[in-house]
Structures are given as C-alpha cells and as structure tokens.
Amino acid sequence: PILDEVVHALNDHPFMEIQINGHTDNQGNESTNRKLSKERAKAVYDYLLSQGVINPMTYKGFGPTQPIAPNDTDENKAKNQRVEFVIIKP
C-alpha cells in the first residue's frame, strides 16, 4: 500500500527525480549487508517500473552505514532495515 502511494505521487509529478536508498541493520558482514541493501532498493525500483512509473530514478545500497536507531533491540534493527526515497529534483 505504501509503494502504491509512492506510485501515485510520482505519476502526479512525472519530472520529479528520485533516488531509492536501501539500508540494513548491522547483523552479518558488511559485504553481505551492502548487497542486501542494494537488492532491497532495486526491488522497490523494479516495482515502481512495473507500475508504469516513468520518473528518472536511481537506486543505491548503503548496508548498515546509516542507521536511524541503535542496533540494540530487534525493534530498532527492524527500523534500520528500510528503504528511503530521496528527491533529487522536484
């Protein structure tokens, strides 16, 4: 449902350029987490394309390097396993 809202917002603003950023918690090794975060971002990218989004888009994986919460509980680790949208050009 959230991604469908993103689809509608992007379709309403077809010239808006975005970057899709994938993130992970700090479990596992750095290389694996970077790959996982990139795959997470690409999955969102692919979904948006499959829904007809034509906006300029890129995706990138950051692994565990940009946590939004300490990785000290399962709840906080779940917060760090995320995808973010960054508007590059409105």
DSSP file with accessible surface (Angstrom, degrees, kcal/mol):
  #  RESIDUE AA STRUCTURE BP1 BP2  ACC     N-H-->O    O-->H-N    N-H-->O    O-->H-N    TCO  KAPPA ALPHA  PHI   PSI    X-CA   Y-CA   Z-CA
    1    1 A P     >        0   0  131      0, 0.0     4,-1.6     0, 0.0     5,-0.1   0.000 360.0 360.0 360.0 -40.0    0.0    0.0    0.0
    2    2 A I  H  >  +     0   0  124      1,-0.2     4,-1.9     2,-0.2     5,-0.1   0.926 360.0  50.1 -66.1 -42.6    2.8    2.5    0.8
    3    3 A L  H  > S+     0   0   50      1,-0.2     4,-2.5     2,-0.2    -1,-0.2   0.872 106.4  55.8 -64.5 -33.8    4.5    1.8   -2.5
    4    4 A D  H  > S+     0   0   62      1,-0.2     4,-2.2     2,-0.2    -1,-0.2   0.877 105.2  52.4 -65.9 -33.7    1.3    2.3   -4.3
    5    5 A E  H  X S+     0   0  136     -4,-1.6     4,-2.4     2,-0.2    -1,-0.2   0.898 108.8  50.5 -65.4 -38.4    1.0    5.8   -2.7
    6    6 A V  H  X S+     0   0   27     -4,-1.9     4,-2.9     2,-0.2     5,-0.3   0.915 107.3  54.2 -64.1 -42.1    4.5    6.5   -4.0
    7    7 A V  H  X S+     0   0    9     -4,-2.5     4,-2.7     1,-0.2    -2,-0.2   0.944 110.2  46.3 -56.1 -48.2    3.4    5.4   -7.5
    8    8 A H  H  X S+     0   0  120     -4,-2.2     4,-1.9     1,-0.2    -1,-0.2   0.916 112.6  49.9 -63.7 -41.7    0.5    7.8   -7.4
    9    9 A A  H  X S+     0   0   49     -4,-2.4     4,-0.8     1,-0.2    -1,-0.2   0.920 113.4  45.6 -64.1 -42.8    2.7   10.7   -6.1
   10   10 A L  H >< S+     0   0    5     -4,-2.9     3,-0.7     1,-0.2     6,-0.3   0.897 110.8  52.6 -68.4 -38.8    5.4   10.1   -8.8
   11   11 A N  H 3< S+     0   0   70     -4,-2.7    -1,-0.2    -5,-0.3    -2,-0.2   0.838 107.3  53.1 -65.1 -30.2    2.8    9.8  -11.5
   12   12 A D  H 3< S+     0   0  120     -4,-1.9    -1,-0.3     1,-0.3    -2,-0.2   0.687 120.1  34.5 -74.0 -19.3    1.4   13.1  -10.4
   13   13 A H  S X< S+     0   0  105     -4,-0.8     3,-2.1    -3,-0.7    -1,-0.3  -0.611  71.3 171.3-133.5  71.2    4.9   14.6  -10.7
   14   14 A P  T 3  S+     0   0   47      0, 0.0    -1,-0.1     0, 0.0    -3,-0.1   0.646  76.1  53.9 -66.4 -12.1    6.5   12.8  -13.7
   15   15 A F  T 3  S+     0   0  169     40,-0.1     2,-0.3     2,-0.1    -4,-0.1   0.479  79.2 114.0 -98.7  -2.5    9.5   15.1  -13.8
   16   16 A M    <   -     0   0   35     -3,-2.1     2,-0.5    -6,-0.3    -3,-0.1  -0.528  57.8-148.6 -68.8 129.0   10.5   14.5  -10.2
   17   17 A E  E     -A   89   0A  55     72,-2.6    71,-2.8    -2,-0.3    72,-1.6  -0.873  19.5-176.9-102.6 132.8   13.8   12.6  -10.0
   18   18 A I  E     -Ab  87  57A   4     38,-2.1    40,-1.5    -2,-0.5     2,-0.4  -0.896  22.7-147.3-128.5 157.8   14.3   10.3   -7.0
   19   19 A Q  E     -Ab  86  58A  43     67,-2.5    67,-2.7    -2,-0.3     2,-0.6  -0.987  16.5-146.1-119.0 134.3   17.0    8.1   -5.6
   20   20 A I  E     -Ab  85  59A   0     38,-2.8    40,-2.5    -2,-0.4     2,-0.5  -0.901  16.5-162.6-103.0 117.2   15.9    4.9   -3.8
   21   21 A N  E     -Ab  84  60A   9     63,-3.1    63,-2.7    -2,-0.6     2,-0.3  -0.903   2.4-157.3-108.4 126.1   18.2    4.1   -0.8
   22   22 A G  E     -Ab  83  61A   0     38,-2.8    40,-2.6    -2,-0.5    41,-0.3  -0.781  13.7-178.2-100.7 145.2   18.3    0.7    0.8
   23   23 A H        -     0   0    0     59,-2.3    59,-0.3    -2,-0.3     2,-0.3  -0.937   8.0-167.3-138.2 159.3   19.6    0.1    4.3
   24   24 A T        -     0   0    3     39,-2.0    42,-0.2    -2,-0.3    57,-0.1  -0.855  27.3-104.9-134.6 173.2   20.2   -2.8    6.7
   25   25 A D        -     0   0   13     -2,-0.3    -1,-0.1     2,-0.1    40,-0.1  -0.156  46.4 -95.8 -83.2-169.8   20.9   -3.4   10.4
   26   26 A N  S    S+     0   0   80     38,-0.1     2,-0.2    37,-0.1     7,-0.1   0.296  82.2 119.7 -98.1  11.6   24.4   -4.4   11.5
   27   27 A Q        +     0   0  104     50,-0.1    -2,-0.1     2,-0.0     2,-0.1  -0.560  69.6  11.9 -73.0 139.2   23.8   -8.2   11.6
   28   28 A G  S    S-     0   0   66     -2,-0.2     2,-0.1     4,-0.1     0, 0.0  -0.266 106.2 -41.4  87.0-177.8   26.1  -10.1    9.3
   29   29 A N     >  -     0   0   93      1,-0.1     4,-2.4    -2,-0.1     5,-0.2  -0.469  51.6-112.8 -89.5 162.3   29.1   -8.9    7.4
   30   30 A E  H  > S+     0   0   88      1,-0.2     4,-2.5     2,-0.2     5,-0.2   0.888 113.3  51.5 -58.5 -45.0   29.5   -5.6    5.6
   31   31 A S  H  > S+     0   0   92      1,-0.2     4,-2.2     2,-0.2    -1,-0.2   0.932 111.5  46.5 -62.9 -44.7   29.7   -7.0    2.1
   32   32 A T  H  > S+     0   0   78      1,-0.2     4,-2.8     2,-0.2    -1,-0.2   0.915 113.1  49.9 -64.0 -42.4   26.5   -9.1    2.6
   33   33 A N  H  X S+     0   0    9     -4,-2.4     4,-2.7     2,-0.2    30,-0.4   0.879 108.9  51.6 -66.8 -37.4   24.6   -6.2    4.0
   34   34 A R  H  X S+     0   0  106     -4,-2.5     4,-2.1    -5,-0.2    29,-0.3   0.931 112.4  46.3 -63.3 -43.4   25.7   -3.9    1.2
   35   35 A K  H  X S+     0   0  136     -4,-2.2     4,-2.5    -5,-0.2    -2,-0.2   0.932 113.4  49.1 -63.3 -45.6   24.5   -6.4   -1.3
   36   36 A L  H  X S+     0   0   68     -4,-2.8     4,-2.5     1,-0.2    -2,-0.2   0.921 110.8  49.8 -60.6 -43.8   21.2   -7.0    0.6
   37   37 A S  H  X S+     0   0    0     -4,-2.7     4,-2.3     1,-0.2    -1,-0.2   0.898 111.1  49.0 -66.5 -36.0   20.5   -3.2    0.9
   38   38 A K  H  X S+     0   0  117     -4,-2.1     4,-2.7     2,-0.2    -1,-0.2   0.918 112.0  48.6 -67.6 -41.2   21.1   -2.7   -2.9
   39   39 A E  H  X S+     0   0   99     -4,-2.5     4,-2.2     2,-0.2    -2,-0.2   0.881 109.6  53.3 -65.2 -36.8   18.8   -5.6   -3.7
   40   40 A R  H  X S+     0   0   66     -4,-2.5     4,-1.5     2,-0.2    -2,-0.2   0.936 112.0  44.3 -62.2 -46.6   16.2   -4.2   -1.3
   41   41 A A  H  X S+     0   0    0     -4,-2.3     4,-2.5     1,-0.2    -2,-0.2   0.907 112.5  52.2 -65.6 -40.0   16.4   -0.8   -3.1
   42   42 A K  H  X S+     0   0   77     -4,-2.7     4,-3.4     1,-0.2     5,-0.2   0.872 103.8  57.4 -65.6 -36.1   16.3   -2.5   -6.6
   43   43 A A  H  X S+     0   0   61     -4,-2.2     4,-2.1     2,-0.2    -1,-0.2   0.918 109.9  44.6 -60.8 -40.7   13.2   -4.5   -5.6
   44   44 A V  H  X S+     0   0   16     -4,-1.5     4,-2.7     2,-0.2    -2,-0.2   0.937 113.0  51.3 -67.6 -44.7   11.4   -1.2   -4.9
   45   45 A Y  H  X S+     0   0   56     -4,-2.5     4,-2.4     1,-0.2    -2,-0.2   0.938 111.0  48.0 -55.2 -49.2   12.8    0.3   -8.1
   46   46 A D  H  X S+     0   0   66     -4,-3.4     4,-2.5     1,-0.2    -1,-0.2   0.886 110.5  51.9 -62.0 -39.3   11.6   -2.7  -10.1
   47   47 A Y  H  X S+     0   0   73     -4,-2.1     4,-1.3    -5,-0.2    -1,-0.2   0.939 109.1  49.5 -63.1 -46.4    8.1   -2.5   -8.5
   48   48 A L  H ><>S+     0   0    0     -4,-2.7     5,-2.2     1,-0.2     3,-0.5   0.923 112.1  48.4 -60.4 -42.7    7.8    1.2   -9.4
   49   49 A L  H ><5S+     0   0   77     -4,-2.4     3,-2.0     1,-0.2    -1,-0.2   0.911 107.7  55.1 -60.6 -42.4    8.8    0.5  -13.0
   50   50 A S  H 3<5S+     0   0   81     -4,-2.5    -1,-0.2     1,-0.3    -2,-0.2   0.741 104.3  55.6 -65.2 -21.0    6.3   -2.4  -13.2
   51   51 A Q  T <<5S-     0   0   88     -4,-1.3    -1,-0.3    -3,-0.5    -2,-0.2   0.287 125.8-100.3 -94.0   7.7    3.6    0.0  -12.1
   52   52 A G  T < 5 +     0   0   46     -3,-2.0     2,-0.2     1,-0.3    -3,-0.2   0.569  63.1 161.3  90.7   9.8    4.4    2.3  -15.0
   53   53 A V      < -     0   0    5     -5,-2.2    -1,-0.3    -6,-0.2   -42,-0.1  -0.480  14.4-179.0 -66.3 130.6    6.4    5.0  -13.2
   54   54 A I        +     0   0  137     -2,-0.2    -1,-0.1   -44,-0.1     3,-0.1   0.369  36.7 123.9-111.7   1.3    8.4    6.9  -15.8
   55   55 A N  S    S-     0   0    7      1,-0.1     2,-0.3   -38,-0.0   -38,-0.1  -0.227  76.3 -95.2 -61.2 150.9   10.3    9.3  -13.5
   56   56 A P        +     0   0   60      0, 0.0   -38,-2.1     0, 0.0     2,-0.3  -0.545  59.6 173.2 -64.4 126.0   14.1    9.4  -13.6
   57   57 A M  E     -b   18   0A  20     -2,-0.3     2,-0.3   -40,-0.2   -38,-0.2  -0.995  20.8-179.4-140.2 145.7   15.1    7.0  -10.8
   58   58 A T  E     -b   19   0A  64    -40,-1.5   -38,-2.8    -2,-0.3     2,-0.3  -0.896  13.6-149.6-131.7 165.5   18.3    5.5   -9.4
   59   59 A Y  E     +b   20   0A  72     -2,-0.3     2,-0.3   -40,-0.2   -38,-0.2  -0.976  12.8 179.5-138.5 153.9   18.9    3.1   -6.5
   60   60 A K  E     -b   21   0A 105    -40,-2.5   -38,-2.8    -2,-0.3     2,-0.4  -0.994  19.9-137.1-152.8 145.2   21.7    2.6   -4.1
   61   61 A G  E     +b   22   0A  12     -2,-0.3   -38,-0.2   -40,-0.2   -23,-0.1  -0.912  16.6 176.6-108.9 133.8   22.6    0.3   -1.2
   62   62 A F    >   -     0   0   27    -40,-2.6     3,-1.7    -2,-0.4   -39,-0.2   0.405  23.1-156.5-111.8  -3.2   24.2    1.6    2.0
   63   63 A G  T 3   -     0   0    0    -30,-0.4   -39,-2.0   -41,-0.3     3,-0.5  -0.280  65.3 -30.1  58.9-140.8   24.3   -1.5    4.1
   64   64 A P  T 3  S+     0   0   22      0, 0.0    -1,-0.2     0, 0.0   -38,-0.1   0.268 109.4 103.8 -93.3  14.9   24.4   -0.7    7.8
   65   65 A T  S <  S+     0   0   65     -3,-1.7    -2,-0.1     1,-0.2   -40,-0.1   0.631  81.3  42.4 -77.5 -13.0   26.3    2.6    7.5
   66   66 A Q  S    S+     0   0   85     -3,-0.5    -1,-0.2   -42,-0.2    -3,-0.1  -0.450  74.5 175.2-131.7  62.1   23.4    5.0    8.1
   67   67 A P        -     0   0   65      0, 0.0    13,-0.1     0, 0.0   -42,-0.1  -0.326  23.4-160.8 -67.2 149.9   21.3    3.6   10.9
   68   68 A I  S    S+     0   0  104      8,-0.2    12,-0.0     1,-0.2     8,-0.0   0.431  80.7  26.2-104.7  -5.2   18.3    5.6   12.2
   69   69 A A  S    S-     0   0   15      7,-0.1    -1,-0.2     8,-0.1     2,-0.0  -0.975  97.0 -87.8-148.8 155.7   18.3    3.8   15.5
   70   70 A P    >   -     0   0   81      0, 0.0     2,-0.8     0, 0.0     3,-0.5  -0.374  35.6-127.0 -62.3 146.4   20.8    1.9   17.6
   71   71 A N  T 3  S+     0   0   32      1,-0.2     3,-0.0     5,-0.1   -45,-0.0  -0.211  79.2 110.3 -88.3  47.4   21.1   -1.8   16.6
   72   72 A D  T 3  S+     0   0  108     -2,-0.8     2,-0.3     1,-0.1    -1,-0.2   0.594  73.2  33.1-102.4 -11.9   20.5   -2.9   20.2
   73   73 A T  S <> S-     0   0   64     -3,-0.5     4,-2.6     1,-0.1     5,-0.2  -0.943  80.3-113.1-138.0 162.0   17.0   -4.4   20.0
   74   74 A D  H  > S+     0   0  136     -2,-0.3     4,-2.2     1,-0.2     5,-0.1   0.885 118.2  54.5 -60.7 -37.7   15.0   -6.3   17.4
   75   75 A E  H  > S+     0   0  134      1,-0.2     4,-1.4     2,-0.2    -1,-0.2   0.926 110.8  44.0 -63.2 -44.1   12.6   -3.4   17.2
   76   76 A N  H  > S+     0   0   27      2,-0.2     4,-1.4     1,-0.2    -2,-0.2   0.890 110.7  54.4 -69.8 -36.8   15.5   -1.0   16.4
   77   77 A K  H  X S+     0   0   36     -4,-2.6     4,-1.0     1,-0.2     3,-0.3   0.909 105.8  53.8 -61.5 -39.2   17.1   -3.4   14.0
   78   78 A A  H  < S+     0   0   55     -4,-2.2     3,-0.5     1,-0.2    -1,-0.2   0.875 104.3  55.2 -63.0 -35.5   13.8   -3.5   12.1
   79   79 A K  H  < S+     0   0   98     -4,-1.4    -1,-0.2     1,-0.2    -2,-0.2   0.841 106.4  51.5 -64.9 -32.4   13.8    0.3   11.9
   80   80 A N  H  < S+     0   0    0     -4,-1.4     2,-1.4    -3,-0.3    -1,-0.2   0.673  90.9  80.6 -80.8 -15.4   17.2    0.1   10.2
   81   81 A Q  S  < S+     0   0   86     -4,-1.0     2,-0.3    -3,-0.5   -57,-0.2  -0.690  78.8 118.0 -89.3  87.4   16.0   -2.4    7.6
   82   82 A R        -     0   0   33     -2,-1.4   -59,-2.3   -59,-0.3     2,-0.4  -0.884  60.8-127.7-148.1 170.0   14.4    0.1    5.4
   83   83 A V  E     -A   22   0A  42     -2,-0.3     2,-0.4   -61,-0.2   -61,-0.2  -0.988  25.6-165.0-124.8 136.9   14.1    1.9    2.0
   84   84 A E  E     -A   21   0A  64    -63,-2.7   -63,-3.1    -2,-0.4     2,-0.5  -0.928  12.6-140.4-121.3 150.0   14.2    5.6    1.8
   85   85 A F  E     -A   20   0A  72     -2,-0.4     2,-0.5   -65,-0.2   -65,-0.2  -0.932  15.4-167.4-108.7 128.7   13.2    7.9   -1.1
   86   86 A V  E     -A   19   0A  57    -67,-2.7   -67,-2.5    -2,-0.5     2,-0.7  -0.973  18.5-135.2-116.7 126.5   15.3   11.0   -1.7
   87   87 A I  E     +A   18   0A  99     -2,-0.5   -69,-0.2   -69,-0.2   -71,-0.0  -0.722  24.6 176.5 -82.4 117.5   14.1   13.7   -4.0
   88   88 A I  E    S+     0   0A  82    -71,-2.8   -70,-0.2    -2,-0.7    -1,-0.2   0.857  75.4  10.3 -86.2 -42.4   16.9   14.7   -6.3
   89   89 A K  E      A   17   0A 116    -72,-1.6   -72,-2.6   -74,-0.0    -1,-0.3  -0.961 360.0 360.0-141.3 118.5   15.0   17.1   -8.4
   90   90 A P              0   0  127      0, 0.0   -72,-0.0     0, 0.0   -73,-0.0  -0.124 360.0 360.0 -66.6 360.0   11.5   18.3   -7.5
